[in-house]
Amino acid sequence: MDSNKMSYNAGQANGQTQEKASNMMDKASNAAQSAKESMQETGQQMKDKAQGAADSVKNATGMNQ
């Protein structure tokens, strides 16, 4: 009976470890997705700023007509 109980406890511990690992992977995946979206946003903002700067130069030099 003791060996069954030990085996059950070992199975429980293993299940909990797998669940924790799975949660950690989910968190890491979410963090990576969040970072990717943040970088895309930053890239778009930089692109918009560069376009705005280019338009300002064109306007200032009269090339935008």
N, C-alpha and C positions, 0 to 999 in steps of 0.2 A: 504494500500500500504506500509506503514511503517513496518507493521509486516512482510510482505513478504520480504522486504529488510533486516530486522534484521535477519530473518530466513536464508536468502541467505548468509549473512555475517557470521553467526554462522556456517553454513555448510562449507564455505570457510576456516574459521579458523580451524575447525575440520579436514578438508582435509589436510591442511598444517601441522598441528600437527602430524597427522598420517604419513605423508611423512617424516617429520623430524625424528620421532621415527624409521621409517623403515631405513632411512639412517644411523642412529646411530647404529642400530642393524647390518647393513651390515658392518660398520666400525669395530664394536666389533668382528664380525665373522672373518673379514679379519685379524685383529690383532691376534686373537686366532690361526688362521691357520698359520700365519707367525711365531708366537712363537713356535708352534708345529714343524714346519719345521726346525726352528733354533735349537731346542732342539734335534731333530733327527740328524742333522748335527753334533752338538757338541758330541753327543753320539757316532756317527760313528768315529769322529776324535779321541776321547778318546780310543775307541776300537782299532783303528789302532795304536795309540801310545803304548798302552799296548802290542799289538802283537809285535810291533817293539822292545820294551824293552825286552820282553820275548825271542825273537830271538837273541838279543844282548847277553843276559845272556847265552843262549845255545851255541852261537858261542864262547864266552869268556871261557866257562867251557869245551868246546869240546863235548858237549852233542848233537850237531846238526849234527853228522855224521852218 
